[in-house]
Amino acid sequence: MDALSLYELNNLVRSRLEHAFPEEYWVQAELSDVRSNATGHCYLELIEKDARGNNLIARARAMIWNQVYRLLKPYFEQETGQAFVSGLKVLVKVTVGFHELYGYSLTILDIDPSYTLGDMARRRREILAKLEEEGVLTLNKELEMPLLPQRIAVISSATAAGYGDFCNQLAGNPYGYVFYPRLFPAMMQGERVEESIIGALNRIYSHAEAWDVVVIIRGGGATSDLSNFDSYLLAANCAQFPLPIITGIGHERDDTVIDAVAHTRVKTPTAAAEYLIARVHESAAVVENSGGRICQAVRWVLEHEKQQLDTYCHRMQMTLVTGLQREHYRLEQWVQHFPLVVRTALEREQHRLQLWEQRVDSLSPDKLLARGYSITLKEGHAVTDAATLSSGDRLVTRMAKGEVRSIVE
């Protein structure tokens, strides 16, 4: 039996495959290991995973020739807003090929962006459904936006044009309001978006009391990097963050998952600044209107109190006049009765005085002496006990008429 060389066998396989699969086929697969070389050709793998175990169940090498790739890649990214990178689910038109040296491979001729958009939308729906099931989907939206959101924690790339536009818009606001933005740098494109933004959120959270709001802005980046914002971990962190989050990621057509969970979504960094300016201006207008209403209320209260005071003063005056009139009448009554009262009092006191005079007169020593009594005095004091006298004491004895002096023997 004649033996075939390996090349001859592979050549036979190639001819048989090309004969068996002469047509073009639409194939659903996931991109893997996507890379291009200096010639402009794109080399990649198409893979399929088990839906339940996430294990690989099929793999095929694939390539896109440069003349197709330079048209297909920008078309796909423009339509989907996603970079043509590993991890995307795609629907591609392929031809089956076999090379004697490189083996089995597929050549990609065309791609259907609507399939990828549908898969991306499905993935977003799954993330949002999971967040809703966990009860955190609308937590950030339910936070109350501060009346004066002036202390702003900004998550952006330090070199992003959008960050500069945001700060300039705040600083140049036509009302002269003062804002205090501070940058928390993060990667806004590439594979480290999720990790970087979550890190910035953690740094803000450690001093959450120092900030009123968080603003995540991206403007100026490629729309092909939007898939990095469709992350469950990033969305969960944003949804449960204790400060209101405003997103201005710089795209208009599609919302990312973090747009869906953020408190407020605007289109651009400049629009985020305008939103904050408008919020402060609205609050200032409320304060101004409240001030006007307060002034009007104060004027009404003062007028009301003045009327009350006038009423009280009038009542007090009337009460005083009435009181004075009453006291004047009482005084006149007293004036009329005063002479009689005084005369009566004088007569009463005169009678009492006469009685006292009679009593005093009846007790007068002269009266007693006139009745035949006498009083003996020693050194001007009445002697009532003979035992108190001593020989030689000089005594004076008074009688009604005259006195006798004697010496005690």
Secondary structure, DSSP 8 states (H G I E B T S, - for coil): -----HHHHHHHHHHHHHHH--SEEEEEEEEEEEEE-TTS-EEEEEEEE-TTT--EEEEEEEEE-HHHHHHHHHHHHHHHSB-S-TT-EEEEEEEEEEETTTEEEEEEEEE-HHHHHHHHHHHHHHHHHHHHHTT-TTTTTTS---SS--EEEEEE-TT-HHHHHHHHHHHT-TT----EEEEEE---SSTTHHHHHHHHHHHHHTTGGG-SEEEEE-TTS-TTBGGGG--HHHHHHHHT-SS-EEEE-S-SS---HHHHHSSEE-SSHHHHHHHHHHHHHHHHHHHHHHHHHHHHHHHHHHHHHHHHHHHHHHHHHHHHHHHHHHHHHHHHHHHHHHHHHHHHHHHHHHHHHHHHHHHHHHT-HHHHHHTT--EEEETTEE---GGG--TT-EEEEE-SS-EEEEE--
